[in-house]
């Protein structure tokens, strides 16, 4: 499990690419962008917790194929 603390504003391109053991991540509401291929190949990712609303999640700029080759995952708003 990974927690991105308040104050983190972006997840860079390729940040977690092919992290096969990543099962869940918590993203703070301060994140405004997710780079290209940031979670690509994270086949074990099942849960993405976002510390904001669905509207805020949808307003995040998401890069090209940011979640390519990720198995089925759910986004939870906490």
N, CA and C of each residue as an Amber inpcrd file, in Angstrom:
protein
   234
   0.8450000  -1.1770000   0.0000000   0.0000000   0.0000000   0.0000000
   0.8900000   1.2400000   0.0000000   0.5060000   2.2170000  -0.7980000
   1.2420000   3.4760000  -0.8990000   0.3050000   4.6140000  -0.5140000
   0.8170000   5.5620000   0.2730000   0.0710000   6.7610000   0.6460000
   0.8080000   7.9700000   0.0860000   0.1320000   8.7690000  -0.7200000
   0.7070000  10.0230000  -1.1980000   0.1610000  11.1320000  -0.3120000
   1.0320000  11.7680000   0.4170000   0.6070000  12.7380000   1.4220000
   0.1200000  14.0450000   0.8140000  -0.5910000  14.7950000   1.6510000
  -1.0660000  16.1200000   1.2740000   0.1420000  16.9600000   0.8810000
   0.0000000  17.7280000  -0.1520000   1.1030000  18.5460000  -0.6450000
   1.7060000  18.0090000  -1.9290000   1.5300000  16.7030000  -2.1730000
   1.9770000  16.1240000  -3.4410000   0.9980000  16.6080000  -4.5040000
   1.5160000  17.2540000  -5.5510000   0.6280000  17.8390000  -6.5530000
   0.5700000  17.0530000  -7.8560000   1.5530000  16.1840000  -8.0770000
   1.5170000  15.3950000  -9.3070000   2.1960000  14.0470000  -9.1130000
   1.7700000  13.1150000  -9.9380000   2.3980000  11.8030000 -10.0050000
   3.0700000  11.7660000 -11.3670000   4.3640000  11.6470000 -11.3740000
   5.1060000  11.7820000 -12.6270000   4.9050000  10.5880000 -13.5550000
   5.2030000  10.8130000 -14.8060000   5.1200000   9.7470000 -15.8130000
   6.0040000   8.5860000 -15.3800000   5.4890000   7.3800000 -15.5600000
   6.2030000   6.1330000 -15.2610000   6.4880000   5.9250000 -13.7640000
   5.9010000   6.7310000 -12.8760000   6.2160000   6.6820000 -11.4450000
   6.0870000   5.2800000 -10.8400000   5.0350000   4.5690000 -11.1660000
   4.8060000   3.2450000 -10.5930000   4.7320000   2.1640000 -11.6760000
   5.2220000   2.4660000 -12.8500000   5.1160000   1.5370000 -13.9820000
   5.6550000   0.1560000 -13.6140000   4.8490000  -0.8460000 -13.9040000
   5.1890000  -2.2510000 -13.6770000   5.4750000  -2.5990000 -12.2160000
   4.9010000  -1.8690000 -11.2690000   5.0210000  -2.2280000  -9.8510000
   4.0470000  -3.3770000  -9.5890000   4.5160000  -4.5680000  -9.7870000
   3.6690000  -5.7500000  -9.6930000   3.0950000  -6.0170000  -8.3180000
   3.7000000  -5.4720000  -7.2770000   3.2280000  -5.7220000  -5.9190000
   2.3250000  -4.6180000  -5.3780000   2.1360000  -3.5720000  -6.1500000
   1.2690000  -2.4770000  -5.7110000  -0.1810000  -2.9330000  -5.7740000
  -0.8220000  -3.0140000  -4.6070000  -2.2090000  -3.4760000  -4.5490000
  -3.1930000  -2.3450000  -4.3000000  -2.7340000  -1.2840000  -3.6050000
  -3.6060000  -0.1380000  -3.3570000  -2.7780000   1.1180000  -3.1710000
  -3.4190000   2.2440000  -3.4330000  -2.7610000   3.5350000  -3.2740000
  -3.7890000   4.5300000  -2.7820000  -3.3440000   5.4270000  -1.9150000
  -4.1810000   6.5160000  -1.4390000  -3.5970000   7.8130000  -1.9870000
  -4.4260000   8.5740000  -2.6750000  -3.9970000   9.8070000  -3.3300000
  -4.7060000  10.9790000  -2.6740000  -3.9220000  11.9770000  -2.2850000
  -4.5110000  13.1510000  -1.6320000  -5.1900000  14.0600000  -2.6420000
  -6.0610000  14.8960000  -2.1440000  -6.8230000  15.8180000  -2.9750000
  -5.9190000  16.8790000  -3.6050000  -4.7030000  17.0480000  -3.1140000
  -3.7900000  18.0490000  -3.6670000  -3.2170000  17.6340000  -5.0290000
  -3.3550000  16.3650000  -5.4030000  -2.8570000  15.8970000  -6.7020000
  -3.7400000  16.4700000  -7.8120000  -3.0890000  17.1140000  -8.7790000
  -3.8240000  17.7140000  -9.8960000  -3.4910000  17.0650000 -11.2320000
  -2.4510000  16.2110000 -11.2620000  -2.1150000  15.5450000 -12.5190000
  -1.4450000  14.2030000 -12.2660000  -1.7240000  13.2870000 -13.1880000
  -1.1090000  11.9580000 -13.1870000  -0.4730000  11.7980000 -14.5590000
   0.8220000  11.5300000 -14.5890000   1.5670000  11.4880000 -15.8400000
   1.3290000  10.2490000 -16.6840000   1.8650000  10.2910000 -17.8870000
   1.7660000   9.1850000 -18.8380000   2.3070000   7.8940000 -18.2220000
   1.5730000   6.8060000 -18.4000000   1.9810000   5.4660000 -17.9710000
   2.3040000   5.3670000 -16.4750000   1.7940000   6.2820000 -15.6590000
   2.1380000   6.3270000 -14.2350000   1.8730000   5.0020000 -13.5100000
   0.7780000   4.3320000 -13.8370000   0.4430000   3.0610000 -13.1910000
   0.3860000   1.9140000 -14.2060000   0.9140000   2.1280000 -15.3620000
   0.8920000   1.1250000 -16.4240000   1.5560000  -0.1670000 -15.9530000
   0.9030000  -1.2640000 -16.1840000   1.4640000  -2.5690000 -15.8330000
   1.3400000  -2.9510000 -14.3730000   0.6290000  -2.1740000 -13.5810000
   0.4300000  -2.5010000 -12.1600000  -0.7160000  -3.5060000 -12.0630000
  -0.4320000  -4.7220000 -12.4170000  -1.4630000  -5.7500000 -12.5630000
  -2.1270000  -6.1530000 -11.2460000  -1.5010000  -5.8540000 -10.1130000
  -2.0860000  -6.2040000  -8.8140000  -2.8880000  -5.0760000  -8.1950000
  -2.9050000  -3.9040000  -8.8390000  -3.6290000  -2.7560000  -8.2850000
  -5.1320000  -3.0410000  -8.3000000  -5.7240000  -3.0330000  -7.1320000
  -7.1550000  -3.3200000  -6.9960000  -7.9360000  -2.1430000  -6.4360000
  -7.2890000  -1.3110000  -5.5950000  -7.9980000  -0.2330000  -4.9090000
  -7.2250000   1.0700000  -5.0050000  -7.9170000   2.0990000  -5.4480000
  -7.3600000   3.4370000  -5.5050000  -8.2510000   4.3050000  -4.6270000
  -7.6830000   4.8280000  -3.5330000  -8.4240000   5.6570000  -2.6000000
  -8.0730000   7.1130000  -2.8730000  -9.0890000   7.9140000  -3.1270000
  -8.8780000   9.3270000  -3.4040000  -9.5100000  10.1390000  -2.2920000
  -8.7230000  11.0150000  -1.6790000  -9.2080000  11.8130000  -0.5530000
  -9.9270000  13.0590000  -1.0440000 -10.9590000  12.8540000  -1.8050000
 -11.7620000  13.9370000  -2.3430000 -13.0350000  13.3690000  -2.9370000
 -13.6930000  14.1640000  -3.7400000 -14.9620000  13.7610000  -4.3470000
 -14.7400000  13.1810000  -5.7470000 -15.7720000  12.5650000  -6.2780000
 -15.6790000  12.0320000  -7.6420000 -15.4740000  13.1690000  -8.6410000
 -16.0780000  14.3090000  -8.3920000 -15.8980000  15.4630000  -9.2800000
 -14.4350000  15.9340000  -9.2660000 -13.8270000  15.9590000  -8.0920000
 -12.4180000  16.3440000  -7.9930000 -11.5290000  15.3150000  -8.6950000
 -11.8510000  14.0410000  -8.5460000 -11.0890000  12.9830000  -9.2100000
 -11.1470000  13.1570000 -10.7270000 -12.3270000  13.4340000 -11.2290000
 -12.4820000  13.5890000 -12.6680000 -11.7870000  14.8360000 -13.2030000
 -11.5360000  15.8150000 -12.3490000 -10.8670000  17.0380000 -12.8030000
  -9.3410000  16.8880000 -12.8620000  -8.8120000  15.7920000 -12.3250000
  -7.3700000  15.5620000 -12.3860000  -6.9710000  15.2920000 -13.8330000
  -5.9270000  15.9530000 -14.2800000  -5.4200000  15.7350000 -15.6290000
  -4.6610000  14.3950000 -15.6340000  -5.1640000  13.4700000 -16.4180000
  -4.5610000  12.1380000 -16.4840000  -3.8750000  11.9620000 -17.8290000
  -2.6130000  11.5510000 -17.7760000  -1.8010000  11.4220000 -18.9780000
  -2.1590000  10.2130000 -19.8240000  -1.4980000  10.1110000 -20.9380000
  -1.6950000   9.0420000 -21.9080000  -1.4500000   7.6850000 -21.2510000
  -2.4190000   6.7890000 -21.3860000  -2.3250000   5.4180000 -20.8730000
  -1.8410000   5.3590000 -19.4210000  -2.3180000   6.2700000 -18.6200000
  -1.8590000   6.3180000 -17.2280000  -2.1580000   5.0320000 -16.4730000
  -3.1860000   4.2970000 -16.8910000  -3.5470000   3.0400000 -16.2210000
  -3.5840000   1.8620000 -17.1950000  -2.7440000   1.8880000 -18.1910000
  -2.6870000   0.8140000 -19.1940000  -2.2540000  -0.5010000 -18.5380000
  -2.8590000  -1.5790000 -18.9680000  -2.5260000  -2.9280000 -18.4880000
  -2.6830000  -3.0930000 -16.9780000  -3.6070000  -2.3390000 -16.4010000
  -3.9530000  -2.5230000 -14.9940000  -5.1950000  -3.3990000 -14.9780000
  -5.1670000  -4.4250000 -14.1430000  -6.3520000  -5.2630000 -14.0120000
  -7.4820000  -4.4090000 -13.4650000  -8.6030000  -4.9780000 -13.3030000
  -9.7600000  -4.2540000 -12.7860000  -9.4630000  -3.6550000 -11.4140000
  -9.7180000  -2.3670000 -11.2730000  -9.5240000  -1.6940000  -9.9900000
 -10.7350000  -0.7970000  -9.7180000 -10.8860000  -0.4540000  -8.4580000
 -11.9900000   0.4180000  -8.0520000 -11.4170000   1.6860000  -7.4480000
 -12.1180000   2.8110000  -7.6860000 -11.7540000   4.0770000  -7.0690000
 -12.7420000   4.3280000  -5.9300000 -12.1970000   4.5930000  -4.7470000
 -13.0100000   4.8810000  -3.5740000 -12.7290000   6.3200000  -3.1460000
 -13.7800000   7.0210000  -2.7830000 -13.6590000   8.4060000  -2.3590000
 -13.7610000   8.4410000  -0.8400000 -12.6840000   8.8580000  -0.1970000
 -12.6140000   8.8230000   1.2710000 -12.3980000  10.2010000   1.8530000
